[in-house]
Amino acid sequence: VFKARHWKMGQVVALKLIRKEHLSSSDSVERFRREILAVAQLDHPNIVRALDAEEVDGSWFMAMEFVDGTDLNKLVKQRGPLPGAPR
């Protein structure tokens, strides 16, 4: 996932791509396509929205809302498990 500027919309987005080494796997591409469809169905204030998704010259991407801050993995590594999280 990369921080990028959406060229059509002019806004900063989180850009998720399939790694090049996974493009040859039809399972990986299909999983990514299912993820795009699932994210597109979500509408909740605590979940980022999908803004765009496309396949260009065999590469897939999904542009999502960008939320500035740390990710959950880094937060857990810094502070330990969140309260109420299963151990």
Distance bins in CASP14 RR format, pairs under 12 A and 6 or more apart:
PFRMAT RR
TARGET T0000
AUTHOR 0000-0000-0000
RMODE 2
METHOD distances of the structure
MODEL  1
1 13 0 0 0 0 0 1 0 0 0 0 0
1 14 1 0 1 0 0 0 0 0 0 0 0
1 15 1 0 0 1 0 0 0 0 0 0 0
1 16 1 0 1 0 0 0 0 0 0 0 0
1 17 1 0 0 1 0 0 0 0 0 0 0
1 18 0 0 0 0 0 1 0 0 0 0 0
1 19 0 0 0 0 0 1 0 0 0 0 0
1 48 0 0 0 0 0 1 0 0 0 0 0
1 61 0 0 0 0 0 1 0 0 0 0 0
1 62 0 0 0 0 1 0 0 0 0 0 0
1 63 0 0 0 0 0 1 0 0 0 0 0
1 64 0 0 0 0 1 0 0 0 0 0 0
1 66 0 0 0 0 1 0 0 0 0 0 0
1 67 0 0 0 0 0 1 0 0 0 0 0
1 71 0 0 0 0 1 0 0 0 0 0 0
1 73 0 0 0 0 0 1 0 0 0 0 0
2 12 0 0 0 0 0 1 0 0 0 0 0
2 13 0 0 0 0 1 0 0 0 0 0 0
2 14 1 0 0 1 0 0 0 0 0 0 0
2 15 1 0 1 0 0 0 0 0 0 0 0
2 16 1 0 0 1 0 0 0 0 0 0 0
2 17 1 0 0 1 0 0 0 0 0 0 0
2 19 0 0 0 0 0 1 0 0 0 0 0
2 61 0 0 0 0 1 0 0 0 0 0 0
2 62 0 0 0 0 0 1 0 0 0 0 0
2 63 0 0 0 0 0 1 0 0 0 0 0
2 64 0 0 0 0 0 1 0 0 0 0 0
2 66 0 0 0 0 1 0 0 0 0 0 0
3 11 0 0 0 0 0 1 0 0 0 0 0
3 12 1 0 0 1 0 0 0 0 0 0 0
3 13 1 0 0 1 0 0 0 0 0 0 0
3 14 1 0 0 1 0 0 0 0 0 0 0
3 15 1 0 0 1 0 0 0 0 0 0 0
3 16 0 0 0 0 0 1 0 0 0 0 0
3 63 0 0 0 0 0 1 0 0 0 0 0
3 64 0 0 0 0 0 1 0 0 0 0 0
3 65 0 0 0 0 0 1 0 0 0 0 0
3 66 1 0 0 1 0 0 0 0 0 0 0
3 67 0 0 0 0 0 1 0 0 0 0 0
3 68 0 0 0 0 1 0 0 0 0 0 0
3 69 0 0 0 0 0 1 0 0 0 0 0
3 71 0 0 0 0 0 1 0 0 0 0 0
4 10 0 0 0 0 0 1 0 0 0 0 0
4 11 0 0 0 0 1 0 0 0 0 0 0
4 12 1 0 0 1 0 0 0 0 0 0 0
4 13 1 0 1 0 0 0 0 0 0 0 0
4 14 1 0 0 1 0 0 0 0 0 0 0
4 15 1 0 1 0 0 0 0 0 0 0 0
4 16 0 0 0 0 0 1 0 0 0 0 0
4 17 0 0 0 0 1 0 0 0 0 0 0
4 51 0 0 0 0 0 1 0 0 0 0 0
4 52 0 0 0 0 0 1 0 0 0 0 0
4 61 0 0 0 0 1 0 0 0 0 0 0
4 62 0 0 0 0 0 1 0 0 0 0 0
4 63 1 0 0 1 0 0 0 0 0 0 0
4 64 0 0 0 0 0 1 0 0 0 0 0
4 66 0 0 0 0 1 0 0 0 0 0 0
5 11 1 0 0 1 0 0 0 0 0 0 0
5 12 1 0 1 0 0 0 0 0 0 0 0
5 13 1 0 0 1 0 0 0 0 0 0 0
5 14 0 0 0 0 0 1 0 0 0 0 0
5 15 0 0 0 0 1 0 0 0 0 0 0
5 63 0 0 0 0 1 0 0 0 0 0 0
5 66 0 0 0 0 1 0 0 0 0 0 0
6 12 1 0 0 1 0 0 0 0 0 0 0
6 13 1 0 1 0 0 0 0 0 0 0 0
6 14 0 0 0 0 0 1 0 0 0 0 0
6 15 0 0 0 0 1 0 0 0 0 0 0
6 50 0 0 0 0 0 1 0 0 0 0 0
6 51 1 0 0 1 0 0 0 0 0 0 0
6 52 1 0 0 1 0 0 0 0 0 0 0
6 53 0 0 0 0 0 1 0 0 0 0 0
6 54 0 0 0 0 0 1 0 0 0 0 0
6 61 0 0 0 0 0 1 0 0 0 0 0
6 62 0 0 0 0 0 1 0 0 0 0 0
6 63 1 0 1 0 0 0 0 0 0 0 0
6 64 0 0 0 0 0 1 0 0 0 0 0
6 65 0 0 0 0 0 1 0 0 0 0 0
6 66 0 0 0 0 1 0 0 0 0 0 0
7 13 0 0 0 0 0 1 0 0 0 0 0
7 15 0 0 0 0 0 1 0 0 0 0 0
7 52 0 0 0 0 0 1 0 0 0 0 0
7 54 0 0 0 0 0 1 0 0 0 0 0
7 56 0 0 0 0 0 1 0 0 0 0 0
7 61 0 0 0 0 0 1 0 0 0 0 0
7 63 0 0 0 0 1 0 0 0 0 0 0
8 51 0 0 0 0 1 0 0 0 0 0 0
8 52 1 0 0 1 0 0 0 0 0 0 0
8 54 0 0 0 0 0 1 0 0 0 0 0
8 63 0 0 0 0 1 0 0 0 0 0 0
9 51 1 0 0 1 0 0 0 0 0 0 0
9 52 1 0 0 1 0 0 0 0 0 0 0
9 63 0 0 0 0 1 0 0 0 0 0 0
9 65 0 0 0 0 0 1 0 0 0 0 0
9 66 0 0 0 0 0 1 0 0 0 0 0
10 51 0 0 0 0 0 1 0 0 0 0 0
10 52 0 0 0 0 0 1 0 0 0 0 0
10 63 0 0 0 0 0 1 0 0 0 0 0
10 66 0 0 0 0 0 1 0 0 0 0 0
11 49 0 0 0 0 0 1 0 0 0 0 0
11 51 0 0 0 0 1 0 0 0 0 0 0
11 52 0 0 0 0 0 1 0 0 0 0 0
11 63 0 0 0 0 1 0 0 0 0 0 0
11 64 0 0 0 0 0 1 0 0 0 0 0
11 65 0 0 0 0 1 0 0 0 0 0 0
11 66 1 0 0 1 0 0 0 0 0 0 0
12 51 0 0 0 0 0 1 0 0 0 0 0
12 63 0 0 0 0 0 1 0 0 0 0 0
12 64 0 0 0 0 0 1 0 0 0 0 0
12 65 0 0 0 0 1 0 0 0 0 0 0
12 66 1 0 1 0 0 0 0 0 0 0 0
12 67 0 0 0 0 0 1 0 0 0 0 0
12 68 0 0 0 0 1 0 0 0 0 0 0
13 48 0 0 0 0 1 0 0 0 0 0 0
13 49 0 0 0 0 0 1 0 0 0 0 0
13 50 0 0 0 0 1 0 0 0 0 0 0
13 51 1 0 0 1 0 0 0 0 0 0 0
13 52 1 0 0 1 0 0 0 0 0 0 0
13 53 0 0 0 0 0 1 0 0 0 0 0
13 61 0 0 0 0 1 0 0 0 0 0 0
13 62 0 0 0 0 1 0 0 0 0 0 0
13 63 1 0 1 0 0 0 0 0 0 0 0
13 64 1 0 0 1 0 0 0 0 0 0 0
13 65 1 0 0 1 0 0 0 0 0 0 0
13 66 1 0 1 0 0 0 0 0 0 0 0
13 67 0 0 0 0 0 1 0 0 0 0 0
14 39 0 0 0 0 0 1 0 0 0 0 0
14 48 1 0 0 1 0 0 0 0 0 0 0
14 49 0 0 0 0 0 1 0 0 0 0 0
14 50 0 0 0 0 0 1 0 0 0 0 0
14 51 0 0 0 0 1 0 0 0 0 0 0
14 52 0 0 0 0 0 1 0 0 0 0 0
14 61 0 0 0 0 0 1 0 0 0 0 0
14 62 0 0 0 0 1 0 0 0 0 0 0
14 63 1 0 0 1 0 0 0 0 0 0 0
14 64 1 0 1 0 0 0 0 0 0 0 0
14 65 1 0 0 1 0 0 0 0 0 0 0
14 66 1 0 1 0 0 0 0 0 0 0 0
14 67 1 0 0 1 0 0 0 0 0 0 0
14 68 0 0 0 0 0 1 0 0 0 0 0
14 69 0 0 0 0 0 1 0 0 0 0 0
14 71 0 0 0 0 0 1 0 0 0 0 0
15 50 0 0 0 0 0 1 0 0 0 0 0
15 51 0 0 0 0 1 0 0 0 0 0 0
15 52 0 0 0 0 1 0 0 0 0 0 0
15 53 0 0 0 0 0 1 0 0 0 0 0
15 54 0 0 0 0 0 1 0 0 0 0 0
15 59 0 0 0 0 0 1 0 0 0 0 0
15 60 0 0 0 0 0 1 0 0 0 0 0
15 61 1 0 1 0 0 0 0 0 0 0 0
15 62 1 0 0 1 0 0 0 0 0 0 0
15 63 1 0 1 0 0 0 0 0 0 0 0
15 64 1 0 0 1 0 0 0 0 0 0 0
15 65 0 0 0 0 0 1 0 0 0 0 0
15 66 0 0 0 0 1 0 0 0 0 0 0
16 32 0 0 0 0 1 0 0 0 0 0 0
16 35 0 0 0 0 1 0 0 0 0 0 0
16 36 0 0 0 0 1 0 0 0 0 0 0
16 39 0 0 0 0 1 0 0 0 0 0 0
16 48 0 0 0 0 0 1 0 0 0 0 0
16 50 0 0 0 0 1 0 0 0 0 0 0
16 51 0 0 0 0 0 1 0 0 0 0 0
16 52 0 0 0 0 0 1 0 0 0 0 0
16 53 0 0 0 0 1 0 0 0 0 0 0
16 54 0 0 0 0 0 1 0 0 0 0 0
16 59 0 0 0 0 0 1 0 0 0 0 0
16 60 0 0 0 0 1 0 0 0 0 0 0
16 61 1 0 0 1 0 0 0 0 0 0 0
16 62 1 0 1 0 0 0 0 0 0 0 0
16 63 1 0 0 1 0 0 0 0 0 0 0
16 64 1 0 0 1 0 0 0 0 0 0 0
16 65 0 0 0 0 0 1 0 0 0 0 0
16 66 0 0 0 0 0 1 0 0 0 0 0
17 23 0 0 0 0 1 0 0 0 0 0 0
17 28 0 0 0 0 0 1 0 0 0 0 0
17 29 0 0 0 0 0 1 0 0 0 0 0
17 32 0 0 0 0 1 0 0 0 0 0 0
17 36 0 0 0 0 0 1 0 0 0 0 0
17 53 0 0 0 0 0 1 0 0 0 0 0
17 54 0 0 0 0 0 1 0 0 0 0 0
17 55 0 0 0 0 0 1 0 0 0 0 0
17 56 0 0 0 0 0 1 0 0 0 0 0
17 58 0 0 0 0 0 1 0 0 0 0 0
17 59 1 0 0 1 0 0 0 0 0 0 0
17 60 1 0 0 1 0 0 0 0 0 0 0
17 61 1 0 1 0 0 0 0 0 0 0 0
17 62 0 0 0 0 1 0 0 0 0 0 0
17 63 0 0 0 0 0 1 0 0 0 0 0
17 64 0 0 0 0 0 1 0 0 0 0 0
18 24 0 0 0 0 0 1 0 0 0 0 0
18 25 0 0 0 0 1 0 0 0 0 0 0
18 26 0 0 0 0 0 1 0 0 0 0 0
18 27 0 0 0 0 0 1 0 0 0 0 0
18 28 1 0 0 1 0 0 0 0 0 0 0
18 29 1 0 0 1 0 0 0 0 0 0 0
18 30 0 0 0 0 0 1 0 0 0 0 0
18 31 0 0 0 0 1 0 0 0 0 0 0
18 32 1 0 1 0 0 0 0 0 0 0 0
18 33 0 0 0 0 1 0 0 0 0 0 0
18 35 0 0 0 0 1 0 0 0 0 0 0
18 36 0 0 0 0 0 1 0 0 0 0 0
18 53 0 0 0 0 0 1 0 0 0 0 0
18 55 0 0 0 0 1 0 0 0 0 0 0
18 56 0 0 0 0 0 1 0 0 0 0 0
18 58 0 0 0 0 1 0 0 0 0 0 0
18 59 1 0 0 1 0 0 0 0 0 0 0
18 60 1 0 1 0 0 0 0 0 0 0 0
18 61 0 0 0 0 1 0 0 0 0 0 0
18 62 0 0 0 0 1 0 0 0 0 0 0
19 25 0 0 0 0 0 1 0 0 0 0 0
19 28 0 0 0 0 1 0 0 0 0 0 0
19 29 0 0 0 0 0 1 0 0 0 0 0
19 32 0 0 0 0 0 1 0 0 0 0 0
19 59 0 0 0 0 1 0 0 0 0 0 0
19 60 0 0 0 0 0 1 0 0 0 0 0
19 61 0 0 0 0 0 1 0 0 0 0 0
20 28 0 0 0 0 0 1 0 0 0 0 0
20 29 0 0 0 0 0 1 0 0 0 0 0
20 57 0 0 0 0 0 1 0 0 0 0 0
20 58 0 0 0 0 0 1 0 0 0 0 0
20 59 1 0 0 1 0 0 0 0 0 0 0
20 60 0 0 0 0 0 1 0 0 0 0 0
21 28 0 0 0 0 1 0 0 0 0 0 0
22 28 1 0 1 0 0 0 0 0 0 0 0
22 29 1 0 0 1 0 0 0 0 0 0 0
22 30 0 0 0 0 0 1 0 0 0 0 0
22 31 0 0 0 0 1 0 0 0 0 0 0
22 32 0 0 0 0 1 0 0 0 0 0 0
22 58 0 0 0 0 0 1 0 0 0 0 0
22 59 0 0 0 0 0 1 0 0 0 0 0
22 60 0 0 0 0 1 0 0 0 0 0 0
23 29 1 0 0 1 0 0 0 0 0 0 0
23 30 0 0 0 0 0 1 0 0 0 0 0
23 32 0 0 0 0 1 0 0 0 0 0 0
23 55 0 0 0 0 0 1 0 0 0 0 0
23 56 0 0 0 0 0 1 0 0 0 0 0
23 57 0 0 0 0 0 1 0 0 0 0 0
23 58 1 0 0 1 0 0 0 0 0 0 0
23 59 1 0 0 1 0 0 0 0 0 0 0
23 60 1 0 0 1 0 0 0 0 0 0 0
23 61 0 0 0 0 0 1 0 0 0 0 0
24 58 0 0 0 0 0 1 0 0 0 0 0
24 59 0 0 0 0 0 1 0 0 0 0 0
25 31 0 0 0 0 1 0 0 0 0 0 0
25 32 0 0 0 0 0 1 0 0 0 0 0
25 60 0 0 0 0 0 1 0 0 0 0 0
26 32 0 0 0 0 0 1 0 0 0 0 0
26 33 0 0 0 0 0 1 0 0 0 0 0
27 33 0 0 0 0 0 1 0 0 0 0 0
27 34 0 0 0 0 0 1 0 0 0 0 0
28 34 0 0 0 0 0 1 0 0 0 0 0
28 35 0 0 0 0 0 1 0 0 0 0 0
28 60 0 0 0 0 1 0 0 0 0 0 0
29 35 0 0 0 0 0 1 0 0 0 0 0
29 36 0 0 0 0 0 1 0 0 0 0 0
29 55 0 0 0 0 1 0 0 0 0 0 0
29 58 0 0 0 0 1 0 0 0 0 0 0
29 59 0 0 0 0 1 0 0 0 0 0 0
29 60 1 0 0 1 0 0 0 0 0 0 0
30 36 0 0 0 0 0 1 0 0 0 0 0
30 37 0 0 0 0 0 1 0 0 0 0 0
30 60 0 0 0 0 0 1 0 0 0 0 0
31 37 0 0 0 0 0 1 0 0 0 0 0
31 38 0 0 0 0 0 1 0 0 0 0 0
31 60 0 0 0 0 0 1 0 0 0 0 0
32 38 0 0 0 0 0 1 0 0 0 0 0
32 39 0 0 0 0 0 1 0 0 0 0 0
32 53 0 0 0 0 1 0 0 0 0 0 0
32 54 0 0 0 0 0 1 0 0 0 0 0
32 55 0 0 0 0 1 0 0 0 0 0 0
32 58 0 0 0 0 0 1 0 0 0 0 0
32 59 0 0 0 0 0 1 0 0 0 0 0
32 60 1 0 1 0 0 0 0 0 0 0 0
32 61 0 0 0 0 1 0 0 0 0 0 0
32 62 1 0 0 1 0 0 0 0 0 0 0
33 39 0 0 0 0 0 1 0 0 0 0 0
33 40 0 0 0 0 0 1 0 0 0 0 0
33 53 0 0 0 0 1 0 0 0 0 0 0
33 54 0 0 0 0 0 1 0 0 0 0 0
33 55 0 0 0 0 1 0 0 0 0 0 0
33 60 1 0 0 1 0 0 0 0 0 0 0
33 61 0 0 0 0 0 1 0 0 0 0 0
33 62 0 0 0 0 1 0 0 0 0 0 0
34 40 0 0 0 0 0 1 0 0 0 0 0
34 41 0 0 0 0 0 1 0 0 0 0 0
34 53 0 0 0 0 0 1 0 0 0 0 0
34 60 0 0 0 0 0 1 0 0 0 0 0
34 62 0 0 0 0 0 1 0 0 0 0 0
35 41 0 0 0 0 0 1 0 0 0 0 0
35 42 0 0 0 0 0 1 0 0 0 0 0
35 50 0 0 0 0 1 0 0 0 0 0 0
35 53 0 0 0 0 1 0 0 0 0 0 0
35 60 0 0 0 0 1 0 0 0 0 0 0
35 61 0 0 0 0 0 1 0 0 0 0 0
35 62 1 0 0 1 0 0 0 0 0 0 0
35 64 0 0 0 0 0 1 0 0 0 0 0
36 42 0 0 0 0 0 1 0 0 0 0 0
36 50 1 0 0 1 0 0 0 0 0 0 0
36 51 0 0 0 0 0 1 0 0 0 0 0
36 52 0 0 0 0 1 0 0 0 0 0 0
36 53 1 0 1 0 0 0 0 0 0 0 0
36 54 0 0 0 0 1 0 0 0 0 0 0
36 55 0 0 0 0 1 0 0 0 0 0 0
36 60 1 0 0 1 0 0 0 0 0 0 0
36 61 0 0 0 0 1 0 0 0 0 0 0
36 62 1 0 1 0 0 0 0 0 0 0 0
36 63 0 0 0 0 0 1 0 0 0 0 0
36 64 0 0 0 0 1 0 0 0 0 0 0
37 50 0 0 0 0 1 0 0 0 0 0 0
37 53 0 0 0 0 1 0 0 0 0 0 0
37 62 0 0 0 0 0 1 0 0 0 0 0
38 47 0 0 0 0 0 1 0 0 0 0 0
38 50 0 0 0 0 1 0 0 0 0 0 0
38 53 0 0 0 0 0 1 0 0 0 0 0
38 62 0 0 0 0 0 1 0 0 0 0 0
39 47 0 0 0 0 1 0 0 0 0 0 0
39 48 0 0 0 0 1 0 0 0 0 0 0
39 49 1 0 0 1 0 0 0 0 0 0 0
39 50 1 0 1 0 0 0 0 0 0 0 0
39 51 0 0 0 0 1 0 0 0 0 0 0
39 52 0 0 0 0 0 1 0 0 0 0 0
39 53 0 0 0 0 1 0 0 0 0 0 0
39 62 1 0 0 1 0 0 0 0 0 0 0
39 63 0 0 0 0 0 1 0 0 0 0 0
39 64 1 0 0 1 0 0 0 0 0 0 0
39 65 0 0 0 0 0 1 0 0 0 0 0
40 47 0 0 0 0 0 1 0 0 0 0 0
40 48 0 0 0 0 0 1 0 0 0 0 0
40 49 0 0 0 0 1 0 0 0 0 0 0
40 50 1 0 1 0 0 0 0 0 0 0 0
40 51 0 0 0 0 1 0 0 0 0 0 0
40 52 0 0 0 0 0 1 0 0 0 0 0
40 53 1 0 0 1 0 0 0 0 0 0 0
40 62 0 0 0 0 1 0 0 0 0 0 0
40 63 0 0 0 0 0 1 0 0 0 0 0
40 64 0 0 0 0 0 1 0 0 0 0 0
41 47 0 0 0 0 0 1 0 0 0 0 0
41 49 0 0 0 0 0 1 0 0 0 0 0
41 50 0 0 0 0 1 0 0 0 0 0 0
42 48 0 0 0 0 1 0 0 0 0 0 0
42 49 1 0 0 1 0 0 0 0 0 0 0
42 50 1 0 0 1 0 0 0 0 0 0 0
42 64 0 0 0 0 0 1 0 0 0 0 0
42 65 0 0 0 0 0 1 0 0 0 0 0
43 49 1 0 0 1 0 0 0 0 0 0 0
43 50 0 0 0 0 0 1 0 0 0 0 0
43 65 0 0 0 0 0 1 0 0 0 0 0
44 65 0 0 0 0 0 1 0 0 0 0 0
45 65 0 0 0 0 0 1 0 0 0 0 0
45 67 0 0 0 0 0 1 0 0 0 0 0
46 65 0 0 0 0 0 1 0 0 0 0 0
46 67 0 0 0 0 0 1 0 0 0 0 0
46 72 0 0 0 0 0 1 0 0 0 0 0
47 64 0 0 0 0 1 0 0 0 0 0 0
47 65 0 0 0 0 1 0 0 0 0 0 0
47 67 0 0 0 0 0 1 0 0 0 0 0
48 62 0 0 0 0 0 1 0 0 0 0 0
48 63 0 0 0 0 0 1 0 0 0 0 0
48 64 1 0 1 0 0 0 0 0 0 0 0
48 65 1 0 1 0 0 0 0 0 0 0 0
48 66 1 0 0 1 0 0 0 0 0 0 0
48 67 1 0 0 1 0 0 0 0 0 0 0
48 68 0 0 0 0 0 1 0 0 0 0 0
48 71 0 0 0 0 0 1 0 0 0 0 0
49 62 0 0 0 0 0 1 0 0 0 0 0
49 63 0 0 0 0 1 0 0 0 0 0 0
49 64 1 0 0 1 0 0 0 0 0 0 0
49 65 1 0 1 0 0 0 0 0 0 0 0
49 66 0 0 0 0 0 1 0 0 0 0 0
49 67 0 0 0 0 0 1 0 0 0 0 0
50 61 0 0 0 0 0 1 0 0 0 0 0
50 62 1 0 1 0 0 0 0 0 0 0 0
50 63 1 0 0 1 0 0 0 0 0 0 0
50 64 1 0 1 0 0 0 0 0 0 0 0
50 65 0 0 0 0 1 0 0 0 0 0 0
51 61 0 0 0 0 0 1 0 0 0 0 0
51 62 0 0 0 0 1 0 0 0 0 0 0
51 63 1 0 1 0 0 0 0 0 0 0 0
51 64 1 0 0 1 0 0 0 0 0 0 0
51 65 1 0 0 1 0 0 0 0 0 0 0
51 66 0 0 0 0 1 0 0 0 0 0 0
52 60 0 0 0 0 0 1 0 0 0 0 0
52 61 0 0 0 0 1 0 0 0 0 0 0
52 62 1 0 0 1 0 0 0 0 0 0 0
52 63 1 0 1 0 0 0 0 0 0 0 0
52 64 0 0 0 0 1 0 0 0 0 0 0
52 65 0 0 0 0 0 1 0 0 0 0 0
53 59 0 0 0 0 0 1 0 0 0 0 0
53 60 1 0 0 1 0 0 0 0 0 0 0
53 61 1 0 0 1 0 0 0 0 0 0 0
53 62 1 0 1 0 0 0 0 0 0 0 0
53 63 1 0 0 1 0 0 0 0 0 0 0
53 64 0 0 0 0 1 0 0 0 0 0 0
54 60 1 0 0 1 0 0 0 0 0 0 0
54 61 1 0 0 1 0 0 0 0 0 0 0
54 62 0 0 0 0 1 0 0 0 0 0 0
54 63 0 0 0 0 1 0 0 0 0 0 0
55 61 0 0 0 0 1 0 0 0 0 0 0
55 62 0 0 0 0 0 1 0 0 0 0 0
69 75 0 0 0 0 1 0 0 0 0 0 0
70 76 0 0 0 0 1 0 0 0 0 0 0
70 77 0 0 0 0 1 0 0 0 0 0 0
70 78 1 0 0 1 0 0 0 0 0 0 0
70 79 0 0 0 0 1 0 0 0 0 0 0
71 77 0 0 0 0 1 0 0 0 0 0 0
71 78 0 0 0 0 0 1 0 0 0 0 0
72 78 0 0 0 0 0 1 0 0 0 0 0
72 79 0 0 0 0 0 1 0 0 0 0 0
72 80 0 0 0 0 0 1 0 0 0 0 0
72 81 0 0 0 0 0 1 0 0 0 0 0
72 82 0 0 0 0 1 0 0 0 0 0 0
72 85 0 0 0 0 0 1 0 0 0 0 0
73 79 0 0 0 0 0 1 0 0 0 0 0
73 80 0 0 0 0 0 1 0 0 0 0 0
73 82 0 0 0 0 0 1 0 0 0 0 0
74 80 0 0 0 0 0 1 0 0 0 0 0
75 81 0 0 0 0 0 1 0 0 0 0 0
75 82 1 0 0 1 0 0 0 0 0 0 0
75 85 0 0 0 0 0 1 0 0 0 0 0
76 82 1 0 0 1 0 0 0 0 0 0 0
76 83 0 0 0 0 0 1 0 0 0 0 0
76 85 0 0 0 0 1 0 0 0 0 0 0
76 87 0 0 0 0 0 1 0 0 0 0 0
79 85 0 0 0 0 0 1 0 0 0 0 0
80 87 0 0 0 0 0 1 0 0 0 0 0
81 87 1 0 0 1 0 0 0 0 0 0 0
END
